[in-house]
Amino acid sequence: MLNCLVTGGAGFIGSQLVESLLRRGASVTVLDSFDPFYSPAAKRSNLLAASLFPTFRLIEADICDPTALERLAEPYDCIVHLAAKAGVQPSISDPVGYQQVNVTGTQNLLEYARRRRVRQFVFASSSSVYGVNANTPWSESDHMLLPVSPYAGSKINGEILGRVYSHLYGIRFIALRLFTVYGPRQRPDLAIRKFVDLILTNRPIKLFGDGSTTRDYTFVEDIVNGIIAAMQCQSFCYEAVNLGNGRPVTLMETVRAIETSLGIKAKLEFLPEQSGDVPQTCADISKAQSLLGYEPLTRFSDGIKHYVDWHRSHLVAPLRAADERMRTLSAQR
Protein backbone atom coordinates (compact mmCIF):
# COMPACT_ATOMS: atom_id res chain seq x y z
CA MET A 1 0.00 0.00 0.00
CA LEU A 2 1.41 3.39 -1.03
CA ASN A 3 2.41 5.65 1.85
CA CYS A 4 2.57 9.27 0.73
CA LEU A 5 2.95 12.81 2.01
CA VAL A 6 0.87 15.58 0.43
CA THR A 7 1.85 19.15 1.30
CA GLY A 8 -0.91 21.72 0.90
CA GLY A 9 -3.31 18.80 1.12
CA ALA A 10 -6.14 20.87 2.58
CA GLY A 11 -6.33 23.12 -0.46
CA PHE A 12 -8.37 23.11 -3.66
CA ILE A 13 -6.38 20.50 -5.60
CA GLY A 14 -4.70 18.84 -2.63
CA SER A 15 -7.86 17.84 -0.78
CA GLN A 16 -9.32 16.19 -3.88
CA LEU A 17 -6.05 14.37 -4.54
CA VAL A 18 -6.00 13.15 -0.94
CA GLU A 19 -9.53 11.76 -1.17
CA SER A 20 -8.74 9.99 -4.44
CA LEU A 21 -5.59 8.41 -2.97
CA LEU A 22 -7.42 7.26 0.16
CA ARG A 23 -10.18 5.67 -1.94
CA ARG A 24 -7.46 3.77 -3.82
CA GLY A 25 -6.15 2.31 -0.55
CA ALA A 26 -3.15 4.60 0.07
CA SER A 27 -1.98 5.90 3.42
CA VAL A 28 -1.85 9.70 3.26
CA THR A 29 -0.27 12.28 5.54
CA VAL A 30 -1.33 15.86 4.86
CA LEU A 31 1.05 18.64 5.83
CA ASP A 32 -0.64 22.04 5.78
CA SER A 33 -0.07 25.35 7.57
CA PHE A 34 -3.66 26.59 6.94
CA ASP A 35 -2.27 29.88 5.70
CA PRO A 36 -4.91 32.65 5.93
CA PHE A 37 -4.54 33.63 2.24
CA TYR A 38 -8.10 32.37 2.22
CA SER A 39 -10.36 30.87 4.89
CA PRO A 40 -8.60 28.21 7.01
CA ALA A 41 -12.08 27.01 7.99
CA ALA A 42 -12.85 26.30 4.32
CA LYS A 43 -9.64 24.29 4.04
CA ARG A 44 -10.50 22.28 7.14
CA SER A 45 -13.92 21.51 5.69
CA ASN A 46 -12.16 20.26 2.55
CA LEU A 47 -10.67 17.47 4.67
CA LEU A 48 -13.87 16.27 6.34
CA ALA A 49 -14.36 13.31 3.98
CA ALA A 50 -10.67 12.39 4.13
CA SER A 51 -10.67 12.43 7.93
CA LEU A 52 -13.08 9.48 7.97
CA PHE A 53 -10.41 7.16 6.56
CA PRO A 54 -8.22 5.31 9.11
CA THR A 55 -5.20 5.72 6.83
CA PHE A 56 -5.42 9.54 6.92
CA ARG A 57 -3.17 11.72 9.09
CA LEU A 58 -3.00 15.52 9.39
CA ILE A 59 0.04 17.48 10.54
CA GLU A 60 -0.37 21.23 10.90
CA ALA A 61 3.05 22.70 10.16
CA ASP A 62 4.91 25.13 7.92
CA ILE A 63 7.27 23.90 5.18
CA CYS A 64 9.48 26.91 5.93
CA ASP A 65 10.26 25.45 9.37
CA PRO A 66 12.83 22.64 8.91
CA THR A 67 12.41 21.50 12.52
CA ALA A 68 8.68 20.96 11.95
CA LEU A 69 9.48 18.54 9.15
CA GLU A 70 11.26 16.31 11.65
CA ARG A 71 7.81 15.35 12.93
CA LEU A 72 7.44 13.49 9.63
CA ALA A 73 9.17 10.36 10.83
CA GLU A 74 7.65 7.88 8.38
CA PRO A 75 9.51 6.50 5.35
CA TYR A 76 7.20 7.86 2.66
CA ASP A 77 7.12 6.25 -0.77
CA CYS A 78 6.29 9.56 -2.43
CA ILE A 79 6.01 13.28 -1.65
CA VAL A 80 3.49 15.37 -3.58
CA HIS A 81 4.44 19.00 -2.99
CA LEU A 82 1.46 21.27 -3.61
CA ALA A 83 2.00 23.77 -0.76
CA ALA A 84 2.87 27.24 -2.03
CA LYS A 85 2.04 30.89 -1.99
CA ALA A 86 -0.32 31.04 -4.96
CA GLY A 87 -1.32 33.66 -7.49
CA VAL A 88 0.40 35.97 -9.93
CA GLN A 89 -0.96 39.33 -8.77
CA PRO A 90 -0.33 38.87 -5.00
CA SER A 91 3.26 37.86 -5.77
CA ILE A 92 3.97 41.25 -7.33
CA SER A 93 3.40 42.98 -4.00
CA ASP A 94 5.17 40.28 -1.95
CA PRO A 95 8.11 38.88 -3.97
CA VAL A 96 10.21 38.10 -0.89
CA GLY A 97 7.41 36.13 0.75
CA TYR A 98 6.89 34.08 -2.41
CA GLN A 99 10.61 33.33 -2.62
CA GLN A 100 10.67 32.23 1.01
CA VAL A 101 7.74 29.82 0.83
CA ASN A 102 7.96 28.58 -2.75
CA VAL A 103 11.72 28.21 -3.02
CA THR A 104 13.12 27.81 0.51
CA GLY A 105 10.11 25.69 1.50
CA THR A 106 10.67 23.44 -1.52
CA GLN A 107 14.36 23.05 -0.65
CA ASN A 108 13.42 22.10 2.92
CA LEU A 109 11.22 19.31 1.58
CA LEU A 110 13.90 18.14 -0.84
CA GLU A 111 16.35 18.03 2.06
CA TYR A 112 13.84 15.98 4.02
CA ALA A 113 13.47 13.64 1.02
CA ARG A 114 17.26 13.30 0.74
CA ARG A 115 17.72 12.47 4.43
CA ARG A 116 14.77 10.06 4.55
CA ARG A 117 15.59 8.53 1.17
CA VAL A 118 12.24 9.32 -0.40
CA ARG A 119 12.67 8.32 -4.03
CA GLN A 120 9.60 9.90 -5.70
CA PHE A 121 8.93 13.64 -5.56
CA VAL A 122 6.05 15.26 -7.49
CA PHE A 123 6.21 19.05 -7.61
CA ALA A 124 3.31 21.34 -8.56
CA SER A 125 4.83 23.83 -10.95
CA SER A 126 2.81 26.19 -13.12
CA SER A 127 2.14 27.14 -16.72
CA SER A 128 3.19 30.66 -15.67
CA VAL A 129 6.84 29.60 -16.10
CA TYR A 130 6.38 30.02 -19.87
CA GLY A 131 5.51 33.68 -19.38
CA VAL A 132 4.99 35.74 -22.53
CA ASN A 133 6.19 33.04 -24.93
CA ALA A 134 4.20 33.47 -28.17
CA ASN A 135 5.24 30.03 -29.45
CA THR A 136 2.08 28.08 -28.63
CA PRO A 137 1.17 25.42 -27.77
CA TRP A 138 3.79 25.56 -25.04
CA SER A 139 6.06 22.54 -25.05
CA GLU A 140 8.45 21.30 -22.37
CA SER A 141 11.12 21.05 -25.08
CA ASP A 142 11.06 24.84 -25.46
CA HIS A 143 13.63 25.99 -22.92
CA MET A 144 12.93 29.69 -23.47
CA LEU A 145 11.09 30.46 -20.23
CA LEU A 146 10.02 34.12 -19.98
CA PRO A 147 8.41 34.61 -16.55
CA VAL A 148 6.76 37.96 -15.81
CA SER A 149 5.89 37.58 -12.11
CA PRO A 150 7.66 36.60 -8.88
CA TYR A 151 5.26 33.64 -8.62
CA ALA A 152 6.41 32.30 -11.99
CA GLY A 153 10.05 32.88 -11.05
CA SER A 154 9.61 30.96 -7.80
CA LYS A 155 8.19 27.97 -9.68
CA ILE A 156 11.13 27.95 -12.10
CA ASN A 157 13.49 27.97 -9.12
CA GLY A 158 11.61 25.01 -7.63
CA GLU A 159 12.08 23.08 -10.86
CA ILE A 160 15.81 23.88 -10.89
CA LEU A 161 16.20 22.67 -7.30
CA GLY A 162 14.45 19.46 -8.26
CA ARG A 163 16.86 18.90 -11.12
CA VAL A 164 19.84 19.41 -8.79
CA TYR A 165 18.54 17.01 -6.13
CA SER A 166 17.62 14.45 -8.77
CA HIS A 167 21.11 14.59 -10.26
CA LEU A 168 23.04 14.54 -6.97
CA TYR A 169 20.88 12.39 -4.70
CA GLY A 170 18.91 10.10 -6.97
CA ILE A 171 15.46 11.56 -6.16
CA ARG A 172 13.00 10.90 -8.98
CA PHE A 173 11.56 14.40 -9.50
CA ILE A 174 8.69 15.34 -11.79
CA ALA A 175 7.58 18.95 -12.12
CA LEU A 176 3.98 19.15 -13.28
CA ARG A 177 3.25 22.45 -15.01
CA LEU A 178 -0.42 22.91 -14.18
CA PHE A 179 -2.59 24.95 -16.55
CA THR A 180 -5.40 27.05 -14.96
CA VAL A 181 -7.11 24.44 -12.83
CA TYR A 182 -10.80 24.93 -12.02
CA GLY A 183 -13.61 23.00 -10.37
CA PRO A 184 -15.26 22.39 -6.98
CA ARG A 185 -13.46 23.85 -3.93
CA GLN A 186 -11.76 26.44 -6.14
CA ARG A 187 -10.02 29.25 -4.27
CA PRO A 188 -12.07 32.45 -3.88
CA ASP A 189 -9.43 34.53 -5.71
CA LEU A 190 -9.68 32.51 -8.93
CA ALA A 191 -11.64 33.84 -11.90
CA ILE A 192 -14.40 31.30 -12.33
CA ARG A 193 -15.42 31.35 -8.68
CA LYS A 194 -15.32 35.16 -8.60
CA PHE A 195 -17.37 35.41 -11.80
CA VAL A 196 -20.06 33.03 -10.53
CA ASP A 197 -20.31 34.89 -7.23
CA LEU A 198 -20.54 38.28 -8.94
CA ILE A 199 -23.24 37.16 -11.35
CA LEU A 200 -25.30 35.56 -8.58
CA THR A 201 -25.14 38.77 -6.53
CA ASN A 202 -25.89 41.03 -9.52
CA ARG A 203 -22.53 42.78 -9.38
CA PRO A 204 -20.38 43.64 -12.43
CA ILE A 205 -17.48 41.45 -13.52
CA LYS A 206 -14.30 43.48 -14.02
CA LEU A 207 -12.55 42.20 -17.13
CA PHE A 208 -8.94 43.26 -17.65
CA GLY A 209 -8.38 43.77 -21.37
CA ASP A 210 -10.87 43.28 -24.20
CA GLY A 211 -11.87 39.71 -23.31
CA SER A 212 -9.69 38.06 -25.95
CA THR A 213 -7.05 36.67 -23.58
CA THR A 214 -7.09 32.87 -23.48
CA ARG A 215 -6.52 30.28 -20.76
CA ASP A 216 -6.05 26.54 -21.02
CA TYR A 217 -8.65 25.64 -18.38
CA THR A 218 -8.20 22.15 -16.94
CA PHE A 219 -10.76 20.44 -14.71
CA VAL A 220 -9.49 19.46 -11.28
CA GLU A 221 -10.43 15.78 -11.64
CA ASP A 222 -8.25 15.51 -14.75
CA ILE A 223 -5.37 17.17 -12.89
CA VAL A 224 -5.75 14.76 -9.95
CA ASN A 225 -5.57 11.79 -12.32
CA GLY A 226 -2.42 13.25 -13.86
CA ILE A 227 -0.79 13.73 -10.45
CA ILE A 228 -1.53 10.13 -9.45
CA ALA A 229 -0.05 8.89 -12.72
CA ALA A 230 3.10 10.93 -11.97
CA MET A 231 3.31 9.40 -8.50
CA GLN A 232 3.38 5.94 -10.03
CA CYS A 233 5.67 6.60 -13.01
CA GLN A 234 9.25 5.34 -12.66
CA SER A 235 10.59 5.75 -16.18
CA PHE A 236 12.56 8.96 -15.51
CA CYS A 237 15.02 10.68 -13.17
CA TYR A 238 13.89 14.27 -13.77
CA GLU A 239 11.09 15.54 -15.97
CA ALA A 240 9.00 18.67 -16.45
CA VAL A 241 5.56 17.81 -17.80
CA ASN A 242 2.56 19.92 -18.83
CA LEU A 243 -0.81 19.02 -17.34
CA GLY A 244 -3.35 21.00 -19.30
CA ASN A 245 -6.34 20.55 -21.54
CA GLY A 246 -4.87 21.60 -24.87
CA ARG A 247 -7.98 23.60 -25.82
CA PRO A 248 -7.71 27.27 -24.74
CA VAL A 249 -10.82 29.31 -23.98
CA THR A 250 -11.11 33.09 -24.26
CA LEU A 251 -12.12 35.25 -21.33
CA MET A 252 -15.41 36.13 -23.03
CA GLU A 253 -16.12 32.46 -23.79
CA THR A 254 -15.57 31.74 -20.10
CA VAL A 255 -18.11 34.39 -19.09
CA ARG A 256 -20.64 33.11 -21.64
CA ALA A 257 -20.27 29.51 -20.44
CA ILE A 258 -20.93 30.63 -16.85
CA GLU A 259 -23.95 32.68 -17.97
CA THR A 260 -25.35 29.63 -19.77
CA SER A 261 -24.86 27.36 -16.78
CA LEU A 262 -26.38 29.87 -14.34
CA GLY A 263 -29.12 31.07 -16.68
CA ILE A 264 -28.24 34.65 -15.74
CA LYS A 265 -26.70 37.44 -17.83
CA ALA A 266 -23.51 39.01 -16.49
CA LYS A 267 -22.82 42.71 -16.07
CA LEU A 268 -19.40 43.54 -17.52
CA GLU A 269 -16.91 46.31 -16.80
CA PHE A 270 -13.81 46.48 -19.01
CA LEU A 271 -10.53 47.71 -17.50
CA PRO A 272 -6.91 48.01 -18.71
CA GLU A 273 -4.76 44.88 -18.67
CA GLN A 274 -2.87 44.06 -15.45
CA SER A 275 0.92 43.80 -15.21
CA GLY A 276 2.09 40.24 -14.64
CA ASP A 277 -0.77 38.65 -16.60
CA VAL A 278 0.03 36.82 -19.85
CA PRO A 279 -2.17 37.09 -22.95
CA GLN A 280 -2.48 33.36 -23.56
CA THR A 281 -1.77 29.91 -22.20
CA CYS A 282 -1.93 26.73 -24.23
CA ALA A 283 -0.46 23.35 -23.33
CA ASP A 284 1.15 20.79 -25.57
CA ILE A 285 0.14 17.68 -23.60
CA SER A 286 1.78 15.08 -25.86
CA LYS A 287 4.55 14.40 -23.32
CA ALA A 288 2.05 13.81 -20.51
CA GLN A 289 0.09 11.51 -22.79
CA SER A 290 3.13 9.39 -23.69
CA LEU A 291 4.86 9.41 -20.29
CA LEU A 292 1.87 9.27 -17.94
CA GLY A 293 -1.04 8.06 -20.07
CA TYR A 294 -2.67 11.38 -19.25
CA GLU A 295 -5.89 12.23 -21.05
CA PRO A 296 -8.10 15.15 -19.95
CA LEU A 297 -11.71 14.03 -20.39
CA THR A 298 -13.80 16.93 -19.07
CA ARG A 299 -15.26 19.34 -21.61
CA PHE A 300 -15.14 22.96 -20.50
CA SER A 301 -18.93 23.39 -20.53
CA ASP A 302 -19.35 20.25 -18.41
CA GLY A 303 -16.67 21.37 -15.98
CA ILE A 304 -18.35 24.76 -15.58
CA LYS A 305 -21.66 23.03 -14.83
CA HIS A 306 -19.97 20.83 -12.20
CA TYR A 307 -18.48 23.92 -10.60
CA VAL A 308 -21.74 25.92 -10.66
CA ASP A 309 -23.62 23.01 -9.07
CA TRP A 310 -21.01 22.84 -6.30
CA HIS A 311 -21.05 26.61 -5.81
CA ARG A 312 -24.80 26.66 -5.38
CA SER A 313 -24.93 23.68 -3.02
CA HIS A 314 -21.87 24.51 -0.87
CA LEU A 315 -21.70 28.31 -0.92
CA VAL A 316 -25.11 29.73 -1.81
CA ALA A 317 -27.45 27.24 -0.13
CA PRO A 318 -25.82 27.48 3.35
CA LEU A 319 -25.95 31.28 3.20
CA ARG A 320 -29.61 31.21 2.26
CA ALA A 321 -30.35 28.77 5.09
CA ALA A 322 -28.51 31.01 7.57
CA ASP A 323 -30.39 34.04 6.26
CA GLU A 324 -33.72 32.25 6.67
CA ARG A 325 -32.81 31.31 10.25
CA MET A 326 -31.98 34.95 11.03
CA ARG A 327 -35.26 36.12 9.50
CA THR A 328 -37.18 33.59 11.58
CA LEU A 329 -35.44 34.67 14.77
CA SER A 330 -36.11 38.35 14.00
CA ALA A 331 -39.80 37.62 13.38
CA GLN A 332 -40.08 35.72 16.67
CA ARG A 333 -38.65 38.67 18.56
Secondary structure, DSSP 8 states (H G I E B T S, - for coil): --EEEEETTTSHHHHHHHHHHHHTT-EEEEEE---TTS-HHHHHHHTTTGGGSTTEEEEE--TT-HHHHTT--S--SEEEE------HHHHHH-HHHHHIIIIIHHHHHHHHHHHHT--EEEEEEEGGGGBT--SSSB-TT----B--SHHHHHHHHHHHHHHHHHHHH--EEEEEEE--EESTT--TTSHHHHHHHHHHTT--EEEESSS--EE--EEHHHHHHHHHHHHH--S-SEEEEEE--S--EEHHHHHHHHHHHHT----EEEE---TT--S---B--HHHHHHH-------HHHHHHHHHHHHIIIIIHHHHHHHHHHHHHHHH-
